[in-house]
C-alpha cells in the first residue's frame, strides 16, 4: 500500500520545501540550540526548524514565516538525537505501547521490536493491522521477523510456514530476521531457515544472532551463513572475538545480564580505537529494571567507564541507525530526519529534561506532557483476555514422574531424581520441591513433575506468562494450585499466588494472558510485590519473570517443558512426551 511504502507523500514533501522558501511556517523552531553534530563530531549552535514530525532545516537562519510557530529558546541546553533501542522484547509483562511511552520519558524514542508474541498468538492480518495502527503513536517502532519459535510447538510447521515468515520479512516495518535462537538447527542443515536468511539479505535487511559462548569457529560459520550482529557477548573478550569476525556487536545490559560495565572496562583496557560497530541494548528486561531509566542509563555507564562522550551518544543513536539503513530517518539531528530530539541539562547527563518524539512534546521541563492512555482497542487486533474453554481436573494434578526439574539459577534447569513421596495433597515445607504442571493453552495436553529450587513454601501459583503462551502451575498444595488456576482463568490470564484458600496476589495480563494494559510504573509496582512475595516463599534468584518466561525456551540448557514434552536441549530430543487430557 502506498501509504506504507513512503514515509511522506509527495504533497507533504512539497510542503516541507515551501517552508524553506518562506511560504509556510514551521510548527516548532528551536532557537540558539547547541546540538550534537555527529557527522562533524562536534557540538554546534544552530536554529532548528521542525514541521510536524520532520526536521526541515538546521542552520543559522530563522524562518521568514512564523505565524503560529512555537519558538523555544534552547540557551543553556544541549540537544542530542532520540535514543534507539535495537533489541526490545515488547511483551515482557508490558506491551509495545506502554513500553514505548515509558521509554520516551527517558529519551528512547525508537524501538526495534521482537515480533514473537504477535507472530505466534495473532492472525497475520490482525498483526499487520496492529503494526499499521502503532505508526499513529508519537513513537517510532520497527520490528523483527522471527525464524524459529525457540520452543517445540506442536504446530510449528504451520505457524512458521514459508508464507508466514516470508510475509513478515517483506513487511516494510521489519528491519531484520532473527534473533537466531535456532542457530544449532541452522548449522545442522536446516535449509529453510537458511533460505529465509538469504531472502532477508536479498531485501537488504539484517540478521540478528543469538550466539552465547560461541567459539571463533562457530562465529565464523554463522557469519558465512549470513549473521550480521550478535547481542550475546557477556565479556569484553567475547566482544573482541565478534568484532574480529566482522560482526556488529550489540552490548547488552539487562536485568538478567547486567554485563555492560565489565565489558566497557575491558574494551578501554584493550584500547579499542573505534566504537562504530558497537551499540547498546537492554534485551527485554523485566519492568523493575527500567525503574531508574532506559537507554540513558546505559549511556551514563559508558561515560563513567571512559568511553568518549560523542562515541557514547553515537552508540545509542547514529551507530544503530546506520547499521539498519535508517540513518535517513533516525539517529541524528539533521535536515530531513524525524524530529526525535532530547534536551539535556548537561552534555554528560543523558537523561533528558524535555523530549520531542515525532515532533510532539512527550516530556517538557521535566514532566510528562499528559498522562498516557492507550488509544488502542486491543480486542480489534485479537489481543483480548485469555478465554480458556476447559477446566482443571483432579487428574491434571497427578504426579508420578521419576525425575523432576532442578533450577540452577533464574533460567538454567537440569533434571534430578525425585526421592520424596509425591502422592500427598500437600508437600512438606522444609524442602524446595514443588508440584509442577505444564498445560497447553488449548487444554489438549499436560506434563506433571516436580520443580526443585523455585520455592520452599509456596502453596499455589499459576501463570499464563510463558514464552510459548502456555500455562504453568507450581506449588506445594494441590488445592491452592487449583485455586490459583481458577482465579487466573477468571481474570483473563495473568499471574496468581494462592495460600490456604485465599488469593494473596494477582497480576492481570489482559492481552492474551501475556501482556498487561497497566502503565509501566504501575506494572513495576506489581512486579515488585510479586518478587517480594516469592522471595518470602523461598524463591532464591533475582528474576522470577525470566524463570516463568524461559521454562519453555529450548535455546537455553538443559531441560525444558514444551508442547511436545520434556525436552533435553543438548540432545535435541523429547525425554517424555506430553500426556493427552
N, C-alpha and C positions, 0 to 999 in steps of 0.2 A: 504493500500500500504506500502511496506517495507520501502521506503524512508521516509515515515511519521511515521512509527512505532518506529524507533530508531533515536536518535539524531546523533550518529556517527556510521558509518558502521564498520564492522569487520576490513577491511583494514585500516581504519583511526585509530582505536584503536591500532592496531599493530604499526603503525607509531608513535603514542604517546609514546608507551613503548620503541621504538627504540631510542628515544631522550634521555631517561633516561640511556640507555645502551651506549650512546656515538656514535651511528651510524648515527645520523642525527642532524642537528642544529635546535634549536627553531627559531621562526621568530622574537621574541622580548624577551629581558632579562631586567628586572627592577632590577638594582643593588643597593645595600645599601638602600633597601626600608624599611621604618618604616611603618608598616601596622597594621590595627586593627584586632587582632585575637579574634574573638567573642566567640570561644569555651573556650579559656583560659581567656577571658575578660581582655586582656591587649594589649598594643602596643608593637610590637616585630619587630626586624630587620631581614631581610632575603633578599635573591635573588629570584626573581620570574620569572620562565620561562614560556613563552607563545608560543604556536604553533597555528597559525591561530586564531580560535575562542575559544581556551581552555587553561586554566592554567594547565601546565604539572607538575610543581614542585614548592614547596615553602620551602626553607631551606637555609643552609649555602653555599652549593656548587655552582660552576659555571659549565656550560655545557662544556663537552670535545670538542665538535664540535661547532664552532661559525661562520662558513662560511655564509656570507650574513645575519647575525643576527643583528638586530638593538639593540644596547645596550644603555640603558638610565640610567644615574646616578641620583638616586632619593634623594640624600642627601638634607636635608632641606625641604623635602615634607612629607606629611602624606597621606597614602593610605587607602581608605575605599571602600567597595563594592558599585557597582552601585545601585542607589535607585530604589525602586519598587513602582509604583502607582497601588494600588489594586482595584481602583474604577474609571476607566476612561470611560467617555461617548465621544467617538471619533468622534462625528458628531454634535458638538455644533458650527456650522458655519465652524469650521476647519474640516479636515478629518483625518483618522487614521495615514496617513503618515506625514502630516505636523505637527500634534501634537507630534508624536514620535520624529521627527527630532529636533523640538524645545525643547522638554523636555530633550533630551540628552545633550543639551548645558548646562543644569543646573544639570547634573548628574543622571537624571532619565532615565535609560536605559531599563527598563522593564515596560510594561503597561499591565494590565488585563482589557480588553475592553468589554463594553456593545455591544451585537450583535443586538440590536433592529433594527437599520436602515437597516443593511444588511439582517436581517431576514424578515422584512415586505416589503421591496422595491425590493429585488432581488430574482431571481430564486435560489433555493438551490444549484444547480450545479455551477452557476456562483459565488455565495457567497463563496463556498468552494474552488473554483479555485482562488479567490482573497486571501483567507486566506493562501493558499499554496504559492502564489507569494510573499506575505508580509514576508514570512520567509527568503527571499533572501536579505532583507534590513538589514543594520547594527544595528538593534534594535530588542529587544525581545518582542513579543506580544503573549498574551494569551487572552481567550475570555470567556464570559458568555453564558449561554443558557437561554433566557427568557422563562417564563411560562405563561405570560399574556401580553396583549397589552397596559395596563394602559390607555385605552380609550375604546370606544364602536365602534368596526369595524363592518361593515355590513356583512363582510365575515370572521368573527373571527374564526369560526369553521374550515373553510378551511385553513386559514393562520396558526392558532395554532392547526393544526391537530396532532394526535398522531405520525404519521410518520415523520412530520417535526420536532417536538420537540425532538423526540427520536434520529433522525439523528444528531441534534446538540449536544445533551447530550453525544452521543457516539464518537463525534469528538475528536481526541487526543489533539487538541489545546484548548479545552474547559475545564476549571478548576472548574466551579461552575454552579449551577442552580440559577436563580433569575436575578435581585433582586425581592423580592416578594411584588411588589406593589399591587397585587391582594389578599393579605392575608385575607381580610374580606370574600371573596368567599371561601377561604380555611376553615376558621372557620365555615362558614355556610354549609359546607358539600360537597365542590367540590372534588369529589373523583378522577377525572382525574388529577387535579393538585397534589393531594397527591400521586398518583401513580408515576407521574414524579419525585417527590421528593424522593420517595422510590427507583426509578431507579438511581437517582443521588447518593444516599447513597450506593447502591449496587456497583456502579462504583468507590466508594471512592472519590467522588467529593463533594465539599462543597455547602452549600445552604446559599445565602446571603439574609438577611431580608430587610424590609423597614417598620419599626415599630415606626413612630414618636408618642411621647406622650403615648406610650402603658403602661398600668398598669402592676404591677408584675404578676397578674393573667393571663393577655393576653400573656406576655412574656413567662410564664411557659408553657402555652398551645402550643405556637408556637415552643418552644424548644422540647416539646414532639413529635410534628409533624415532626421535622427534621431540623429546622433552626439552623445554626451554628454561625452566626455573624450578627451584625447589625451596620449600619453606621449612624443611625438617632438620636443618643443621642445628645441632644442640651445643656445639663448641666452636671456638674460633678456628681450630684445625679443620673442622668439617666445612666451614665456610670457605677457607682457602682451597680445600680439595675440590669443591664445586666450582669455584672461580677458575681453577686450573683446568677444568674440563669444559670450560666455555659456558657455564651456567650463569644466569642471573640468580641472585640469592635473596630471598625474602627473609629478613631477620625477624624471628618470632620472639614476642614477649607476651605470654598468655597466662591465664590462671593456672593451667596445668604445667606449663613450661616457661617460667619466667627467666629466660636464658640471656636476654639482651645485655645486661651489664657485663657478664663474664665474656661474652662474645666480643664486645667492643674493646674491653681491656686487652684481649689477645690481639685483635687487629691493630690496636695502637702500638703494642709492643712489637708486632710483626713489621710495622712500618708501612702498612697499606697506603699506597700513594693516591689512589682514586676510589671513591665510593660510588661511581657512576652505575655500577651493576648491582648495587645493593639498595634495598628499601625495607620499610618496616611493615609488620603486620601483628594483629592481636589474635588471630586464629580462632574466632568464635568463642571468646572467653565467657565464663559464667557471668550473670548480671552483676554480682558483687564486685567483680574485678574492675568494673568501669566506674565505681563509686567516685573516684578521685580524678577521672579523666579518661581520655581516649587516645588518639594518636599523639596529642600534645604531650602526654606523659612519656611517650617513647622518645620524642624529640628532646625532652628535658634530660633523659638518661644519656642520650648521645652527646649532648652539650657538656654534661657533667663528666663524661668519660673522655673528653678531649677531642671529639670529632669537630672539625672546623664548622663554624656557625652556618655558613651558606650550604655546606655539604649536608648538614643535619636537616635543614629545611628541604633541600632537594630530595632527600631520601623519603620524605613524606609527601612529595608532590611531583616535581618535574621528572625524576627518575622513573616513577611509576607510569606517568602519562606517556613518556617516550617509549617505554617498553611495550605498552599496549596499543601504540599507534593512535593515541587520542590527545597528543600534545596540541593539536589544532583547536581543541576544545577546553582542555583542563591542564592543570599543573603549573601555570604561571600567570602572571599579571601582564597582559599584553593585548593589543588591539585584536578583536575578533574572538577572544576567548569567552567562555561562560563566566558570568560575574560571580565567582566564588572567591570571596576575599575575607581574610581575617585581619582584625585591627588589634595590634599588640601595644601594651604599655611600655615594654622594653624589648629590645632586639633579642635578648637571650631568655625571654619569658614567652614560650609558645602558646600559653593558654590565652585565648583572645578575650578582649573586653567586649568587642562587638563582632558580629558575623553577618556578612552578606552571602546568601546562598541562592543561586539563580537570580541575582539582583533583588532579592527580598531580604529585609531585615528579619533574621530569626533570633538574633540576640543584639541588644543595643545598650550600651553603657552599663554592662554587667548584668543585665536582666533579660530573661526570655521575653520576647515581644508579646506573646499571648500564650495562655495555657493550651497545650496541644490536645486536640481531639481529632481522632481519625475520621476523615470524611467517608471512608470506605464502608460499603455494605458487604462485609466479608462473605456472607451467605451466597451472594450472587456469583461468587467465584469458586464455590464448593468448599469454602472454609467455614463450615458450620460446627456446632458442638458435636462431639463424638456420640453416635447413636448405636449402641450395642443391642442387637435383637436377640441376645441369648443371656442366660443366667449362669452363675457359678453354682455347681452342684457339689455334693459330698464326694463324688468320685474324682472331681478335679483336684481335691486336696488329699489324695492318697499317695504315699511316698514309699518306694521300695528299691530305689536305685542303689547299687553298691558303692558308688563313689559320687562325690559332690564337687562343687566349685570353690576353690580357695582363692581369696583375694590377696595378692601380694602388695598391691598399692591401690590407688584410686581406680586404675584401669587395667592392670595386668592380672589375669586369672589363670590358675593352674588346677588340674584335677587332684583330688585327695581321697583316701579311703575312709568311708564312713564306719564308725565303730559304736555309735550311740544308738539307743532304742528310738526308732523313728515312727513307731506305731501310736505314739501318745497324742492326745489332743493338744497338750501344752508341753513344750520343751523346757528343760531347766534353764534358769537364768544365770548359772555360774560358768557358762562357756559361750563362745562366739559363733555357734552354729545355729542357723535359722532354716525353716522351711523355705523353699524357693520354687516358684511356679512361673513358667512362661506360657502365655496363651496367645495364639494368633488372634489378631484383631477381629477376624471374621468368625471366631469361635470354633474353627474346624479341628484344631489340634492343640496339644499341650506338651510340656516337658515338666516333670516333677523330680526334684532332687533336693539337696541341702546346699546352703551357701555359708561358707566359713569366712570370718574376718570382716563381715559387714556391720554387725551389731551384736551385743551380748544380751540385751534385754529389750528388744523391740518386739512388741506384741503383734501389731498388724500394720502392713504397709502395702499400698497399691499405687502403681504408676502407669500411665499411658504414654509417658515420655520416654521413648527409646529411639535409637537410630532407625529401626525398621517400622516404628509406629505401632508395635505390638504391646502386649500387657505384661508387666512384671509384678509378681506378688511375693512379698518377703515377710517373715515374722515367726514368732515362737508359738503363737496361739492360732489354731485353725479358725476359731470363732471370730477373732479380731481381724484376721486376714480377710475373711468373708465380709465382715462389716466394712472394712476399708474399701474392698472392691465395690460393694453395693453403693457406697457413697460416691466413689469415683465415677461410677456409671451414672448416678443420679445427677451429678453436676456437669455432665457432658464431657468428661475426661479431665485428667489432671493428676495431682499427687495428693494422697491422703494418708494420714497416720491415725491409727486407732489403738485404744488401750482399755481393756476391761469394760467393753461395751460402750465406750464413749469415743467421739471423734476429737482428737487433740489438735489436728492441723489439717487444713486443706488448701491447695493451690489450684484454683480452676484454670484449665488450659482450654479455653472455649473454642479455639481454632483447631479442629480435628484432633483434639487431645494432646497436641504437642506444642502449641503456642498460646500465649496469654494475650488478652486485649489490654491488660493493665499497662500504664506508663512504666518506663524503666525504673524511675525512682521508687514507685510502689512495688514493682517486682523485686527490686533489690532488698526491700524490707521483708517481703515474703520469703525470699530465698534465705535471707539471714536467719529468720525464725526457724525455717526448716533445718538449716545446718546446726543451729543451737539444739534443737530437739533431737536430731540424730546423734549429735555428739553426746548428749545426756544418755542416750540409749546405747552408747558404746561404739558409734562409728568413729574409727581412728584416723581417717585420712582427711585430706584438705578439701576435696571437691566431690560431693555426692552427685551433683548434676552430671558430671562426666562418667561416674560409675554407672548411673542409670542409662546414659546415652550409649555407652560402649559395651554393655553386656552382649549386644547382638552384633558387634562390629568385628568382622573377620580380618581386618587389616592389622589387628593387634594380637600378640600372643597371650595365652597359648590355647585356652579353651573358651568357646563362645556358644551361646544359645541362639539358634536360628530357626526359621520356619521349617527347615528341613530336619533339624535335630541338633543334638550336641555335636559341635564341630571342633575338630582338632586342627589348629591353624597350620602347624608346621608340616603335617602330612596331607593337608587339604582333604580331609576325609570326615565322614559322619560316624561318630562313635556309637551313638544311639539315636535312632530316628524318633520323630515326634509320635505321640500316641493320638490316634484319631478319637475325637469326642463323640 
